[in-house]
Amino acid sequence: MKTFLISDNIDTYTGLRLAGIEGVVIHSREHLKEELDKVLADREIGLVLLTEKFGREFPDIIDNVKLNRKLPLIVEIPDRHGTGRKADFITSYVNEAIGLKL
């Protein structure tokens, strides 16, 4: 299975290209939908790396794929600017999910 990157910046794209991962740099909602459709049509792609910006700006598109498709697995990654999440996001997630305060 192949890995594919959909990025909003050239730095993340360049870094992952150096690691041998194919991808594209896009900046609009329409282009995101087009690229996701291409990726979903390619049965060889099993993992899609997506910069966190898209998950924040277009959650309806991303969540639709995550909830309705088994493959490819979509993983949101931080870009060179870092993550947009709080420092304790994992602890907060556990607290919210199981009601256990850590």
A tleap script that builds the chain and sets N, CA, C and O, in Angstrom:
source leaprc.protein.ff14SB
mol = sequence {
  NMET LYS THR PHE LEU ILE SER ASP ASN ILE
  ASP THR TYR THR GLY LEU ARG LEU ALA GLY
  ILE GLU GLY VAL VAL ILE HIE SER ARG GLU
  HIE LEU LYS GLU GLU LEU ASP LYS VAL LEU
  ALA ASP ARG GLU ILE GLY LEU VAL LEU LEU
  THR GLU LYS PHE GLY ARG GLU PHE PRO ASP
  ILE ILE ASP ASN VAL LYS LEU ASN ARG LYS
  LEU PRO LEU ILE VAL GLU ILE PRO ASP ARG
  HIE GLY THR GLY ARG LYS ALA ASP PHE ILE
  THR SER TYR VAL ASN GLU ALA ILE GLY LEU
  LYS CLEU
}
set mol.1.N position { 0.835 -1.182 0.000 }
set mol.1.CA position { 0.000 0.000 0.000 }
set mol.1.C position { 0.877 1.241 0.000 }
set mol.1.O position { 1.969 1.261 0.568 }
set mol.2.N position { 0.369 2.268 -0.650 }
set mol.2.CA position { 1.094 3.523 -0.758 }
set mol.2.C position { 0.561 4.554 0.233 }
set mol.2.O position { -0.566 4.459 0.720 }
set mol.3.N position { 1.414 5.546 0.514 }
set mol.3.CA position { 1.043 6.689 1.336 }
set mol.3.C position { 1.004 7.916 0.439 }
set mol.3.O position { 1.822 8.055 -0.471 }
set mol.4.N position { 0.053 8.801 0.699 }
set mol.4.CA position { -0.109 10.006 -0.106 }
set mol.4.C position { -0.310 11.189 0.832 }
set mol.4.O position { -0.990 11.072 1.852 }
set mol.5.N position { 0.280 12.327 0.487 }
set mol.5.CA position { 0.172 13.538 1.298 }
set mol.5.C position { -0.682 14.583 0.595 }
set mol.5.O position { -0.525 14.827 -0.601 }
set mol.6.N position { -1.587 15.197 1.353 }
set mol.6.CA position { -2.309 16.378 0.893 }
set mol.6.C position { -1.946 17.485 1.874 }
set mol.6.O position { -2.340 17.450 3.040 }
set mol.7.N position { -1.190 18.469 1.387 }
set mol.7.CA position { -0.642 19.507 2.253 }
set mol.7.C position { -1.117 20.890 1.826 }
set mol.7.O position { -1.515 21.106 0.682 }
set mol.8.N position { -1.064 21.814 2.772 }
set mol.8.CA position { -1.396 23.202 2.469 }
set mol.8.C position { -0.143 24.048 2.342 }
set mol.8.O position { -0.235 25.246 2.075 }
set mol.9.N position { 1.038 23.444 2.530 }
set mol.9.CA position { 2.268 24.221 2.398 }
set mol.9.C position { 3.372 23.400 1.753 }
set mol.9.O position { 3.409 22.174 1.860 }
set mol.10.N position { 4.251 24.093 1.095 }
set mol.10.CA position { 5.310 23.459 0.315 }
set mol.10.C position { 6.373 22.818 1.203 }
set mol.10.O position { 7.022 21.860 0.783 }
set mol.11.N position { 6.568 23.325 2.424 }
set mol.11.CA position { 7.597 22.781 3.305 }
set mol.11.C position { 7.282 21.347 3.732 }
set mol.11.O position { 8.154 20.479 3.684 }
set mol.12.N position { 6.060 21.100 4.141 }
set mol.12.CA position { 5.662 19.750 4.524 }
set mol.12.C position { 5.746 18.821 3.317 }
set mol.12.O position { 6.224 17.692 3.422 }
set mol.13.N position { 5.284 19.303 2.188 }
set mol.13.CA position { 5.344 18.524 0.954 }
set mol.13.C position { 6.785 18.147 0.617 }
set mol.13.O position { 7.071 16.989 0.314 }
set mol.14.N position { 7.692 19.122 0.669 }
set mol.14.CA position { 9.090 18.878 0.326 }
set mol.14.C position { 9.724 17.861 1.283 }
set mol.14.O position { 10.428 16.950 0.846 }
set mol.15.N position { 9.476 18.016 2.572 }
set mol.15.CA position { 10.033 17.093 3.552 }
set mol.15.C position { 9.577 15.663 3.337 }
set mol.15.O position { 10.380 14.734 3.427 }
set mol.16.N position { 8.311 15.480 3.058 }
set mol.16.CA position { 7.808 14.120 2.849 }
set mol.16.C position { 8.180 13.569 1.478 }
set mol.16.O position { 8.289 12.354 1.309 }
set mol.17.N position { 8.375 14.442 0.503 }
set mol.17.CA position { 8.890 13.978 -0.800 }
set mol.17.C position { 10.293 13.416 -0.635 }
set mol.17.O position { 10.648 12.421 -1.268 }
set mol.18.N position { 11.094 14.058 0.221 }
set mol.18.CA position { 12.439 13.549 0.495 }
set mol.18.C position { 12.395 12.171 1.144 }
set mol.18.O position { 13.339 11.392 1.013 }
set mol.19.N position { 11.308 11.866 1.839 }
set mol.19.CA position { 11.126 10.552 2.451 }
set mol.19.C position { 10.478 9.557 1.479 }
set mol.19.O position { 10.248 8.401 1.833 }
set mol.20.N position { 10.185 10.015 0.249 }
set mol.20.CA position { 9.625 9.121 -0.757 }
set mol.20.C position { 8.116 9.070 -0.825 }
set mol.20.O position { 7.554 8.177 -1.459 }
set mol.21.N position { 7.446 10.020 -0.178 }
set mol.21.CA position { 5.983 10.037 -0.173 }
set mol.21.C position { 5.481 11.015 -1.225 }
set mol.21.O position { 5.859 12.187 -1.237 }
set mol.22.N position { 4.627 10.517 -2.103 }
set mol.22.CA position { 4.012 11.356 -3.138 }
set mol.22.C position { 2.982 12.263 -2.487 }
set mol.22.O position { 2.492 11.971 -1.396 }
set mol.23.N position { 2.655 13.365 -3.157 }
set mol.23.CA position { 1.645 14.245 -2.613 }
set mol.23.C position { 1.376 15.451 -3.474 }
set mol.23.O position { 1.919 15.595 -4.569 }
set mol.24.N position { 0.517 16.324 -2.953 }
set mol.24.CA position { 0.151 17.562 -3.632 }
set mol.24.C position { 0.054 18.681 -2.600 }
set mol.24.O position { -0.136 18.443 -1.407 }
set mol.25.N position { 0.191 19.906 -3.097 }
set mol.25.CA position { -0.031 21.095 -2.276 }
set mol.25.C position { -1.270 21.784 -2.828 }
set mol.25.O position { -1.341 22.096 -4.017 }
set mol.26.N position { -2.241 22.015 -1.962 }
set mol.26.CA position { -3.480 22.651 -2.394 }
set mol.26.C position { -3.860 23.760 -1.415 }
set mol.26.O position { -3.347 23.834 -0.299 }
set mol.27.N position { -4.783 24.628 -1.872 }
set mol.27.CA position { -5.146 25.773 -1.034 }
set mol.27.C position { -6.647 26.068 -1.012 }
set mol.27.O position { -7.064 27.040 -0.384 }
set mol.28.N position { -7.464 25.258 -1.678 }
set mol.28.CA position { -8.891 25.577 -1.706 }
set mol.28.C position { -9.740 24.346 -1.412 }
set mol.28.O position { -9.294 23.208 -1.557 }
set mol.29.N position { -10.962 24.603 -1.000 }
set mol.29.CA position { -11.915 23.539 -0.691 }
set mol.29.C position { -12.189 22.670 -1.915 }
set mol.29.O position { -12.243 21.444 -1.817 }
set mol.30.N position { -12.359 23.314 -3.062 }
set mol.30.CA position { -12.666 22.581 -4.292 }
set mol.30.C position { -11.514 21.659 -4.687 }
set mol.30.O position { -11.722 20.511 -5.082 }
set mol.31.N position { -10.311 22.179 -4.573 }
set mol.31.CA position { -9.143 21.370 -4.922 }
set mol.31.C position { -8.985 20.200 -3.944 }
set mol.31.O position { -8.584 19.109 -4.348 }
set mol.32.N position { -9.298 20.419 -2.657 }
set mol.32.CA position { -9.258 19.342 -1.670 }
set mol.32.C position { -10.223 18.234 -2.062 }
set mol.32.O position { -9.868 17.056 -2.025 }
set mol.33.N position { -11.445 18.606 -2.437 }
set mol.33.CA position { -12.429 17.595 -2.844 }
set mol.33.C position { -11.956 16.829 -4.071 }
set mol.33.O position { -12.111 15.610 -4.140 }
set mol.34.N position { -11.379 17.536 -5.042 }
set mol.34.CA position { -10.880 16.876 -6.257 }
set mol.34.C position { -9.774 15.883 -5.924 }
set mol.34.O position { -9.789 14.750 -6.405 }
set mol.35.N position { -8.825 16.300 -5.109 }
set mol.35.CA position { -7.701 15.422 -4.770 }
set mol.35.C position { -8.158 14.230 -3.940 }
set mol.35.O position { -7.672 13.117 -4.143 }
set mol.36.N position { -9.082 14.444 -3.012 }
set mol.36.CA position { -9.599 13.314 -2.234 }
set mol.36.C position { -10.322 12.314 -3.129 }
set mol.36.O position { -10.200 11.105 -2.932 }
set mol.37.N position { -11.067 12.804 -4.102 }
set mol.37.CA position { -11.740 11.897 -5.038 }
set mol.37.C position { -10.733 11.059 -5.814 }
set mol.37.O position { -10.951 9.866 -6.030 }
set mol.38.N position { -9.628 11.680 -6.236 }
set mol.38.CA position { -8.579 10.939 -6.943 }
set mol.38.C position { -7.954 9.879 -6.036 }
set mol.38.O position { -7.733 8.741 -6.450 }
set mol.39.N position { -7.675 10.272 -4.797 }
set mol.39.CA position { -7.060 9.350 -3.846 }
set mol.39.C position { -7.997 8.177 -3.541 }
set mol.39.O position { -7.557 7.029 -3.474 }
set mol.40.N position { -9.270 8.466 -3.360 }
set mol.40.CA position { -10.233 7.407 -3.055 }
set mol.40.C position { -10.408 6.436 -4.214 }
set mol.40.O position { -10.754 5.273 -4.008 }
set mol.41.N position { -10.175 6.903 -5.411 }
set mol.41.CA position { -10.297 6.037 -6.586 }
set mol.41.C position { -9.077 5.130 -6.765 }
set mol.41.O position { -9.160 4.106 -7.443 }
set mol.42.N position { -7.961 5.499 -6.167 }
set mol.42.CA position { -6.735 4.711 -6.293 }
set mol.42.C position { -6.686 3.670 -5.177 }
set mol.42.O position { -6.477 4.013 -4.014 }
set mol.43.N position { -6.880 2.396 -5.531 }
set mol.43.CA position { -6.941 1.311 -4.548 }
set mol.43.C position { -5.586 1.005 -3.912 }
set mol.43.O position { -5.528 0.298 -2.906 }
set mol.44.N position { -4.510 1.518 -4.474 }
set mol.44.CA position { -3.177 1.255 -3.927 }
set mol.44.C position { -2.845 2.165 -2.750 }
set mol.44.O position { -1.932 1.866 -1.980 }
set mol.45.N position { -3.568 3.265 -2.600 }
set mol.45.CA position { -3.295 4.202 -1.505 }
set mol.45.C position { -4.040 3.739 -0.257 }
set mol.45.O position { -5.268 3.659 -0.242 }
set mol.46.N position { -3.271 3.437 0.790 }
set mol.46.CA position { -3.860 2.954 2.037 }
set mol.46.C position { -3.788 3.959 3.172 }
set mol.46.O position { -4.483 3.813 4.177 }
set mol.47.N position { -2.946 4.987 3.019 }
set mol.47.CA position { -2.773 5.987 4.061 }
set mol.47.C position { -2.680 7.364 3.424 }
set mol.47.O position { -1.879 7.588 2.517 }
set mol.48.N position { -3.507 8.282 3.906 }
set mol.48.CA position { -3.473 9.667 3.438 }
set mol.48.C position { -3.055 10.536 4.615 }
set mol.48.O position { -3.726 10.576 5.647 }
set mol.49.N position { -1.936 11.231 4.441 }
set mol.49.CA position { -1.483 12.206 5.430 }
set mol.49.C position { -2.053 13.555 5.020 }
set mol.49.O position { -1.943 13.962 3.863 }
set mol.50.N position { -2.654 14.234 5.966 }
set mol.50.CA position { -3.358 15.480 5.686 }
set mol.50.C position { -2.939 16.497 6.736 }
set mol.50.O position { -2.996 16.199 7.929 }
set mol.51.N position { -2.519 17.687 6.326 }
set mol.51.CA position { -2.126 18.673 7.333 }
set mol.51.C position { -3.348 19.088 8.159 }
set mol.51.O position { -4.469 19.146 7.652 }
set mol.52.N position { -3.107 19.373 9.432 }
set mol.52.CA position { -4.192 19.667 10.372 }
set mol.52.C position { -5.070 20.830 9.948 }
set mol.52.O position { -6.237 20.904 10.334 }
set mol.53.N position { -4.524 21.726 9.166 }
set mol.53.CA position { -5.289 22.890 8.720 }
set mol.53.C position { -6.572 22.459 8.002 }
set mol.53.O position { -7.626 23.065 8.197 }
set mol.54.N position { -6.484 21.417 7.174 }
set mol.54.CA position { -7.671 20.956 6.454 }
set mol.54.C position { -8.707 20.374 7.395 }
set mol.54.O position { -9.906 20.568 7.194 }
set mol.55.N position { -8.264 19.668 8.414 }
set mol.55.CA position { -9.195 19.123 9.398 }
set mol.55.C position { -9.942 20.203 10.154 }
set mol.55.O position { -11.103 20.023 10.520 }
set mol.56.N position { -9.277 21.326 10.388 }
set mol.56.CA position { -9.919 22.453 11.080 }
set mol.56.C position { -10.837 23.246 10.151 }
set mol.56.O position { -11.930 23.650 10.548 }
set mol.57.N position { -10.391 23.466 8.914 }
set mol.57.CA position { -11.154 24.323 8.001 }
set mol.57.C position { -12.280 23.596 7.268 }
set mol.57.O position { -13.314 24.194 6.968 }
set mol.58.N position { -12.083 22.314 6.982 }
set mol.58.CA position { -13.080 21.563 6.204 }
set mol.58.C position { -13.423 20.237 6.879 }
set mol.58.O position { -13.262 19.181 6.267 }
set mol.59.N position { -13.892 20.267 8.127 }
set mol.59.CA position { -14.151 19.011 8.834 }
set mol.59.C position { -15.247 18.171 8.186 }
set mol.59.O position { -15.224 16.946 8.299 }
set mol.60.N position { -16.199 18.797 7.515 }
set mol.60.CA position { -17.274 18.037 6.882 }
set mol.60.C position { -16.738 17.103 5.796 }
set mol.60.O position { -17.188 15.962 5.688 }
set mol.61.N position { -15.801 17.567 5.008 }
set mol.61.CA position { -15.223 16.739 3.943 }
set mol.61.C position { -14.405 15.596 4.535 }
set mol.61.O position { -14.554 14.442 4.133 }
set mol.62.N position { -13.546 15.925 5.485 }
set mol.62.CA position { -12.650 14.934 6.085 }
set mol.62.C position { -13.438 13.912 6.886 }
set mol.62.O position { -13.206 12.711 6.745 }
set mol.63.N position { -14.364 14.361 7.723 }
set mol.63.CA position { -15.158 13.448 8.548 }
set mol.63.C position { -16.002 12.510 7.693 }
set mol.63.O position { -16.197 11.351 8.057 }
set mol.64.N position { -16.503 12.996 6.567 }
set mol.64.CA position { -17.291 12.153 5.679 }
set mol.64.C position { -16.469 10.958 5.198 }
set mol.64.O position { -16.963 9.830 5.181 }
set mol.65.N position { -15.231 11.200 4.813 }
set mol.65.CA position { -14.366 10.113 4.352 }
set mol.65.C position { -14.016 9.191 5.515 }
set mol.65.O position { -14.050 7.970 5.366 }
set mol.66.N position { -13.682 9.760 6.670 }
set mol.66.CA position { -13.303 8.946 7.821 }
set mol.66.C position { -14.437 8.035 8.280 }
set mol.66.O position { -14.201 6.888 8.659 }
set mol.67.N position { -15.652 8.539 8.246 }
set mol.67.CA position { -16.788 7.772 8.753 }
set mol.67.C position { -17.367 6.773 7.753 }
set mol.67.O position { -17.949 5.765 8.155 }
set mol.68.N position { -17.217 7.038 6.473 }
set mol.68.CA position { -17.878 6.201 5.472 }
set mol.68.C position { -16.964 5.282 4.685 }
set mol.68.O position { -17.446 4.532 3.837 }
set mol.69.N position { -15.669 5.313 4.932 }
set mol.69.CA position { -14.729 4.486 4.185 }
set mol.69.C position { -13.777 3.787 5.144 }
set mol.69.O position { -13.326 4.375 6.127 }
set mol.70.N position { -13.479 2.539 4.852 }
set mol.70.CA position { -12.489 1.819 5.651 }
set mol.70.C position { -11.082 2.198 5.217 }
set mol.70.O position { -10.194 2.365 6.053 }
set mol.71.N position { -10.882 2.330 3.932 }
set mol.71.CA position { -9.586 2.719 3.378 }
set mol.71.C position { -9.795 3.872 2.426 }
set mol.71.O position { -10.829 3.925 1.759 }
set mol.72.N position { -8.903 4.753 2.337 }
set mol.72.CA position { -7.640 4.846 3.048 }
set mol.72.C position { -7.833 5.427 4.446 }
set mol.72.O position { -8.813 6.114 4.734 }
set mol.73.N position { -6.869 5.125 5.291 }
set mol.73.CA position { -6.836 5.713 6.622 }
set mol.73.C position { -6.357 7.156 6.477 }
set mol.73.O position { -5.349 7.409 5.816 }
set mol.74.N position { -7.061 8.091 7.082 }
set mol.74.CA position { -6.674 9.500 7.012 }
set mol.74.C position { -6.090 9.908 8.356 }
set mol.74.O position { -6.730 9.756 9.396 }
set mol.75.N position { -4.869 10.428 8.321 }
set mol.75.CA position { -4.181 10.868 9.526 }
set mol.75.C position { -3.832 12.343 9.365 }
set mol.75.O position { -3.172 12.738 8.404 }
set mol.76.N position { -4.284 13.145 10.319 }
set mol.76.CA position { -3.971 14.568 10.297 }
set mol.76.C position { -2.634 14.785 10.990 }
set mol.76.O position { -2.426 14.340 12.118 }
set mol.77.N position { -1.723 15.482 10.294 }
set mol.77.CA position { -0.391 15.720 10.833 }
set mol.77.C position { -0.157 17.225 10.992 }
set mol.77.O position { -0.706 18.016 10.226 }
set mol.78.N position { 0.648 17.626 11.976 }
set mol.78.CA position { 0.991 19.042 12.093 }
set mol.78.C position { 1.963 19.433 10.987 }
set mol.78.O position { 2.703 18.595 10.472 }
set mol.79.N position { 1.953 20.703 10.630 }
set mol.79.CA position { 2.919 21.178 9.640 }
set mol.79.C position { 4.077 21.844 10.358 }
set mol.79.O position { 4.219 21.695 11.572 }
set mol.80.N position { 4.901 22.571 9.634 }
set mol.80.CA position { 6.098 23.169 10.235 }
set mol.80.C position { 5.775 24.228 11.279 }
set mol.80.O position { 6.649 24.618 12.054 }
set mol.81.N position { 4.546 24.694 11.310 }
set mol.81.CA position { 4.143 25.687 12.298 }
set mol.81.C position { 3.724 25.045 13.612 }
set mol.81.O position { 3.403 25.747 14.571 }
set mol.82.N position { 3.724 23.735 13.663 }
set mol.82.CA position { 3.343 23.019 14.876 }
set mol.82.C position { 1.877 22.625 14.850 }
set mol.82.O position { 1.164 22.870 13.878 }
set mol.83.N position { 1.457 22.025 15.915 }
set mol.83.CA position { 0.080 21.559 16.008 }
set mol.83.C position { -0.834 22.669 16.513 }
set mol.83.O position { -0.405 23.569 17.234 }
set mol.84.N position { -2.077 22.588 16.127 }
set mol.84.CA position { -3.058 23.554 16.592 }
set mol.84.C position { -3.770 23.083 17.838 }
set mol.84.O position { -4.710 23.727 18.304 }
set mol.85.N position { -3.325 21.958 18.381 }
set mol.85.CA position { -3.978 21.375 19.553 }
set mol.85.C position { -3.368 21.906 20.844 }
set mol.85.O position { -2.239 22.397 20.868 }
set mol.86.N position { -4.145 21.794 21.913 }
set mol.86.CA position { -3.648 22.179 23.231 }
set mol.86.C position { -2.553 21.209 23.660 }
set mol.86.O position { -2.459 20.095 23.143 }
set mol.87.N position { -1.746 21.632 24.587 }
set mol.87.CA position { -0.644 20.778 25.061 }
set mol.87.C position { -1.153 19.501 25.720 }
set mol.87.O position { -0.486 18.469 25.652 }
set mol.88.N position { -2.315 19.551 26.350 }
set mol.88.CA position { -2.857 18.372 27.038 }
set mol.88.C position { -4.031 17.745 26.279 }
set mol.88.O position { -4.969 17.246 26.900 }
set mol.89.N position { -3.987 17.766 24.955 }
set mol.89.CA position { -5.139 17.287 24.194 }
set mol.89.C position { -5.408 15.794 24.411 }
set mol.89.O position { -6.563 15.372 24.354 }
set mol.90.N position { -4.387 14.996 24.654 }
set mol.90.CA position { -4.604 13.559 24.871 }
set mol.90.C position { -5.312 13.336 26.202 }
set mol.90.O position { -6.259 12.553 26.274 }
set mol.91.N position { -4.869 14.007 27.244 }
set mol.91.CA position { -5.515 13.892 28.551 }
set mol.91.C position { -6.964 14.357 28.475 }
set mol.91.O position { -7.855 13.711 29.027 }
set mol.92.N position { -7.198 15.461 27.802 }
set mol.92.CA position { -8.563 15.961 27.637 }
set mol.92.C position { -9.433 14.969 26.876 }
set mol.92.O position { -10.605 14.777 27.200 }
set mol.93.N position { -8.850 14.346 25.867 }
set mol.93.CA position { -9.584 13.365 25.070 }
set mol.93.C position { -9.988 12.171 25.920 }
set mol.93.O position { -11.124 11.706 25.834 }
set mol.94.N position { -9.073 11.671 26.739 }
set mol.94.CA position { -9.382 10.540 27.627 }
set mol.94.C position { -10.449 10.937 28.622 }
set mol.94.O position { -11.397 10.185 28.850 }
set mol.95.N position { -10.309 12.115 29.221 }
set mol.95.CA position { -11.319 12.595 30.181 }
set mol.95.C position { -12.697 12.651 29.543 }
set mol.95.O position { -13.684 12.223 30.141 }
set mol.96.N position { -12.758 13.168 28.349 }
set mol.96.CA position { -14.030 13.313 27.648 }
set mol.96.C position { -14.585 11.963 27.217 }
set mol.96.O position { -15.793 11.742 27.289 }
set mol.97.N position { -13.724 11.063 26.772 }
set mol.97.CA position { -14.167 9.780 26.232 }
set mol.97.C position { -14.655 8.827 27.304 }
set mol.97.O position { -15.691 8.187 27.126 }
set mol.98.N position { -13.934 8.714 28.418 }
set mol.98.CA position { -14.308 7.712 29.427 }
set mol.98.C position { -14.690 8.304 30.771 }
set mol.98.O position { -15.068 7.581 31.693 }
set mol.99.N position { -14.590 9.623 30.881 }
set mol.99.CA position { -14.990 10.268 32.117 }
set mol.99.C position { -14.034 10.041 33.269 }
set mol.99.O position { -14.413 10.201 34.429 }
set mol.100.N position { -12.806 9.674 32.968 }
set mol.100.CA position { -11.812 9.421 34.012 }
set mol.100.C position { -10.819 10.573 34.027 }
set mol.100.O position { -10.198 10.890 33.012 }
set mol.101.N position { -10.681 11.185 35.177 }
set mol.101.CA position { -9.747 12.299 35.294 }
set mol.101.C position { -8.361 11.781 35.608 }
set mol.101.O position { -8.162 11.076 36.597 }
set mol.102.N position { -7.403 12.131 34.767 }
set mol.102.CA position { -6.030 11.656 34.963 }
set mol.102.C position { -5.178 12.711 35.623 }
set mol.102.O position { -3.992 12.484 35.865 }
savepdb mol mol.pdb
quit
